[in-house]
Amino acid sequence: MTDTAPRLLPAHESFLADFFDLEEPLLIWLDETTRDARAGADDVYTLPAGLDGEAAHEAWGRIFAALPEGLRDERRTLLTGEEHATGNTVLGTDGYEYTPLYAVPVDQADVEVLVALLDHARKALAYEPGHADLHSLLDQAGEQYGTDGVDRTPEKAEQVVARLARAVAVLQLQDDDTAALVAAVTAAGPDRRVQLTAAQEQAARRYFDRLITATTEGKPAVERALARFVEFGDDRPTGA
């Protein structure tokens, strides 16, 4: 039995890059570690009790498989730098164009698997018993991600956990505002134009404010500050 319901997801790099980057190497390594341990292989990382790397990878895979074409286009843009077919268009009452939004059917159980993984990852950062090998794996995954051009970055493991936390935070954003926006997106016609009412636009502004907070957690203060003005199509003066 599943509990699948539409989640509101933005076609924006600040969320998508974190979500897409979770698979390689982190989730692939966790998956392989769990499979090797079950097969009785030697020299395998010991994951914390209750952490199933194979299940975490599969949960991510099901969420990824549910993404509509518009969000998949964004992934290709991130990988190649080339623009692809446009998806939804979200317009305010005055014609202002917001970051595209999508209603994506996601199973609550899959989100909970990623939430549990995040809990283990945070325990690894705190060097809790049974999490030492996971900390090492997170640190090695961070080496693959690099520093993102930021000076004096935190330890590599912390960067990976921050990516995971930001992706999970967006997946967990559910309230009256997201419900109103999911309804607006779902009601869009074949042209995929989402025309917001005044009430829906207010919901969108509150949603994007929370989204900015979620996707800049763990990033430098200057990046968080700039996001308030240049990201998510929210650069109009208050009340505009």
Residue, then its C-alpha position, 0 to 999 in steps of 0.5 A: m500500500t502506497d501513500t502517493a500524493p503530488r509534491l510541489l517541486p521547482a525547476h530550479e538549479s538550487f534544488l535540482a542540482d542537490f537532488f540529482d547529485l545525491e545519486e552519484p557517488l553517494l547513493i550508488w556507494l551506499d547501495e553497493t556497500t549494502r549489496d556487498a555486505r549481504a553477499g559476505a564480501d570482505d573489506v566492506y564499510t559497516l553501515p549503521a544498523g537500520l541503514d539500507g543503502e539499497a533501499a535508499h537508492e531505490a527510493w531516490g530512483r522512484i522519485f526521479a522516475a516520477l519527475p516530469e519532462g520539464l524537470r528532466d530537461e533541467r537536468r540535461t541543462l545542468l549536465t550539458g549547459e544547453e537549453h532544452a524544451t521549456g516546461n510549465t510557465v507560472l505567471g503572476t497576476d501582472g504577467y510576472e513569470y515565476t520559476p516553473l513549478y511541477a506537481v510530482p507524484v511522490d510516495q511518502a514512504d520514499v521521502e521517509v527513507l531519505v529522511a532516515l538516511l539524513d538522520h544517519a548522516r547527521k549522526a555520522l557528522a556527530y561521530e556517534p557510535g556505529h557511524a564511523d564508516l558512514h562518516s568516511l564514506l560521506d567524506q569520500a563522496g565530498e571529495q567527488y563533489g569538490t568545493d563548489g568554488v567556496d573558500r574555507t569550505p567545511e569538511k567534505a562530509e558536512q558538504v554532502v550532508a548539507r546537500l542531502a538536507r537541502a534536497v530532503a527539505v524541499l521534498q518535505l515542503q507541504d502546507d496550505d500554500t503548496a496545496a494551493l499551488v499544486a491545484a493551480v499547476t494541475a489545472a493548467g491546460p495543454d499549453r502548460r501555462v499556470q495563471l495564478t490568482a491573487a491568492q495563489e500568487q501570495a501563496a507562491r511568494r510565501y512558498f518561494d521564501r521558504l524554498i530559498t531558506a531550504t535550498t541555501e541551508g549550509k551555504p555561505a551567508v553571502e549566497r543566502a543573501l544574494a538568493r533573496f534578490v536574484e533567485f526563484g524569480d523573486d526579485r521584485p520589490t515587496g508589494a510589486 
